[in-house]
Amino acid sequence: MQKAIALDTAVYRAGGDPDKPYVHVHMTIGEPRDALLPLTPEEHEVLLLGALEGMDAALPDKYAVAGTLTYHERVPVTFESESEQPAAE
């Protein structure tokens, strides 16, 4: 499953153009420290969407926010080298 790892938020004038923001806010979820449990993919998304909702709630009504989530998916690959390995003598 893909995991949301980052949120890019644009703060712009309400009713205005989200492509012409006053401010960009970028948040990234890093790997946990040893004492913390890693978040599930669902928890990653909920955390970032909650941050977006919190920014919207905290701003005066004359501002609006638009956000874009970045997802990351680990895909294992199999690779077998075709080069000849020299025989050990």
Backbone as numpy.savetxt, mean C-alpha at the origin, in Angstrom:
# Nx Ny Nz CAx CAy CAz Cx Cy Cz
-3.16 -14.55 -2.24 -3.99 -13.37 -2.24 -3.11 -12.13 -2.24
-3.56 -11.12 -2.94 -2.84 -9.86 -2.97 -3.00 -9.14 -1.63
-1.96 -8.39 -1.27 -1.96 -7.67 -0.01 -1.79 -6.18 -0.28
-2.68 -5.36 0.29 -2.54 -3.91 0.17 -1.33 -3.49 0.99
-0.38 -2.80 0.35 0.83 -2.42 1.07 1.02 -0.91 1.17
0.27 -0.12 0.39 0.47 1.32 0.42 -0.81 2.04 0.03
-0.93 3.28 0.52 -2.05 4.15 0.20 -1.49 5.49 -0.22
-1.88 5.98 -1.38 -1.51 7.30 -1.84 -2.78 8.14 -1.83
-2.75 9.23 -1.08 -3.95 10.05 -0.88 -3.71 11.46 -1.41
-4.70 11.98 -2.12 -4.67 13.35 -2.58 -5.70 14.15 -1.79
-5.29 15.29 -1.23 -6.21 16.19 -0.52 -6.42 17.38 -1.45
-7.68 17.65 -1.77 -7.99 18.70 -2.74 -9.24 19.46 -2.30
-9.53 20.58 -2.98 -10.70 21.39 -2.65 -11.96 20.60 -2.97
-12.92 20.57 -2.04 -14.18 19.85 -2.25 -14.84 20.36 -3.53
-15.26 19.43 -4.37 -15.86 19.78 -5.65 -14.82 20.09 -6.72
-13.55 20.02 -6.35 -12.47 20.33 -7.28 -11.95 19.09 -7.99
-10.78 19.22 -8.53 -10.16 18.16 -9.33 -9.16 17.37 -8.48
-9.40 16.06 -8.26 -8.45 15.26 -7.47 -7.06 15.18 -8.09
-6.95 15.48 -9.39 -5.65 15.47 -10.05 -4.85 16.74 -9.80
-5.46 17.69 -9.07 -4.78 18.94 -8.71 -4.86 19.11 -7.19
-4.20 18.21 -6.46 -4.31 18.25 -5.00 -3.43 19.33 -4.37
-3.82 19.71 -3.15 -2.98 20.59 -2.34 -1.84 19.79 -1.73
-2.15 18.58 -1.33 -1.20 17.76 -0.59 -1.34 16.31 -1.03
-0.21 15.60 -1.10 -0.20 14.14 -1.28 0.28 13.53 0.02
-0.41 12.51 0.48 0.00 11.77 1.67 0.20 10.32 1.24
1.38 9.79 1.51 1.67 8.41 1.13 1.96 7.61 2.39
1.25 6.49 2.56 1.46 5.61 3.70 1.84 4.23 3.20
2.78 3.61 3.90 3.23 2.28 3.56 3.19 1.41 4.81
2.75 0.17 4.67 2.80 -0.78 5.78 4.08 -1.58 5.63
4.94 -1.51 6.64 6.19 -2.25 6.62 6.02 -3.60 7.30
7.08 -4.36 7.29 7.08 -5.66 7.95 7.10 -5.45 9.46
6.48 -6.36 10.21 6.40 -6.18 11.66 7.73 -6.43 12.36
7.86 -5.87 13.53 9.01 -6.19 14.38 8.78 -7.57 14.96
9.81 -8.14 15.49 9.73 -9.51 16.01 8.61 -9.71 17.03
8.32 -8.69 17.83 7.33 -8.85 18.89 5.89 -8.76 18.39
5.69 -8.35 17.14 4.34 -8.16 16.62 3.98 -9.27 15.65
2.72 -9.59 15.59 2.23 -10.57 14.63 2.01 -9.88 13.29
2.29 -10.55 12.19 2.03 -9.94 10.89 0.53 -9.81 10.65
0.16 -8.78 9.90 -1.24 -8.57 9.56 -1.65 -9.47 8.40
-2.90 -9.88 8.39 -3.43 -10.64 7.27 -3.65 -9.68 6.10
-3.79 -10.19 4.87 -4.09 -9.30 3.74 -5.35 -8.46 3.97
-6.36 -9.05 4.59 -7.60 -8.31 4.87 -7.34 -7.17 5.86
-6.51 -7.43 6.88 -6.20 -6.41 7.87 -5.38 -5.27 7.25
-4.50 -5.59 6.31 -3.76 -4.54 5.60 -4.73 -3.58 4.93
-5.68 -4.13 4.20 -6.63 -3.29 3.46 -7.50 -2.47 4.40
-7.99 -3.10 5.46 -8.84 -2.39 6.44 -8.07 -1.26 7.09
-6.81 -1.49 7.43 -5.99 -0.47 8.07 -5.80 0.74 7.15
-5.47 0.51 5.89 -5.25 1.61 4.96 -6.54 2.35 4.62
-7.63 1.61 4.44 -8.91 2.28 4.17 -9.37 3.07 5.39
-9.10 2.55 6.58 -9.43 3.29 7.81 -8.65 4.59 7.90
-7.38 4.57 7.49 -6.57 5.79 7.48 -7.16 6.81 6.52
-7.60 6.36 5.36 -8.22 7.25 4.38 -9.51 7.87 4.94
-10.35 7.04 5.56 -11.60 7.53 6.16 -11.30 8.51 7.30
-10.26 8.21 8.08 -9.89 9.10 9.18 -9.43 10.46 8.69
-8.64 10.48 7.60 -8.20 11.76 7.04 -9.40 12.56 6.56
-10.33 11.90 5.89 -11.52 12.58 5.39 -12.33 13.16 6.55
-12.49 12.39 7.63 -13.25 12.86 8.78 -12.56 14.01 9.51
-11.23 14.03 9.50 -10.48 15.04 10.24 -10.41 16.39 9.52
-10.57 16.38 8.21 -10.43 17.62 7.44 -11.70 18.45 7.47
-11.58 19.78 7.38 -12.77 20.63 7.24 -13.53 20.27 5.97
-14.80 20.61 5.93 -15.66 20.26 4.79 -15.21 20.87 3.46
-14.37 21.90 3.51 -13.94 22.52 2.24 -12.91 21.67 1.51
-12.45 20.57 2.14 -11.49 19.67 1.52 -12.11 18.30 1.29
-11.57 17.58 0.32 -11.98 16.20 0.04 -10.72 15.37 -0.15
-10.87 14.06 -0.06 -9.72 13.17 -0.26 -10.06 12.12 -1.31
-9.06 11.68 -2.01 -9.18 10.56 -2.94 -7.96 9.69 -2.71
-8.16 8.40 -2.72 -7.04 7.51 -2.43 -6.89 6.39 -3.44
-5.66 5.89 -3.54 -5.33 4.76 -4.40 -4.53 3.77 -3.57
-4.98 2.52 -3.55 -4.24 1.47 -2.85 -3.27 0.79 -3.82
-2.12 0.42 -3.32 -1.15 -0.36 -4.07 -1.13 -1.75 -3.47
-1.26 -2.75 -4.33 -1.27 -4.14 -3.88 0.02 -4.83 -4.28
0.37 -5.83 -3.51 1.58 -6.60 -3.75 1.22 -8.08 -3.66
1.71 -8.83 -4.60 1.47 -10.27 -4.58 2.80 -10.97 -4.79
3.10 -11.89 -3.92 4.32 -12.69 -4.08 3.98 -13.89 -4.96
4.76 -14.05 -6.00 4.54 -15.15 -6.93 5.82 -15.97 -6.99
5.78 -17.22 -6.51 6.98 -18.04 -6.57 7.29 -18.42 -8.02
8.55 -18.47 -8.34 8.97 -18.89 -9.67 9.93 -20.06 -9.53
9.92 -20.91 -10.52 10.84 -22.04 -10.55 11.88 -21.75 -11.61
13.13 -21.92 -11.23 14.21 -21.64 -12.16 15.22 -22.78 -12.06
15.60 -23.28 -13.19 16.61 -24.32 -13.23 17.69 -23.86 -14.20
18.89 -23.73 -13.69 20.00 -23.27 -14.51 20.36 -24.34 -15.53
20.62 -23.89 -16.76 21.01 -24.81 -17.82 22.52 -24.82 -18.03
23.24 -24.01 -17.26 24.70 -23.97 -17.44 25.33 -25.22 -16.84
26.44 -25.64 -17.45 27.16 -26.81 -16.96 27.97 -26.43 -15.73
27.86 -27.23 -14.69 28.66 -27.03 -13.50 29.94 -27.86 -13.63
31.10 -27.27 -13.38 32.35 -28.04 -13.46 32.36 -29.12 -12.38
32.88 -30.26 -12.73 32.96 -31.38 -11.77 34.01 -31.05 -10.73
33.70 -31.39 -9.49 34.65 -31.17 -8.41 35.76 -32.20 -8.52
36.98 -31.76 -8.35 38.12 -32.69 -8.45 38.70 -32.97 -7.11
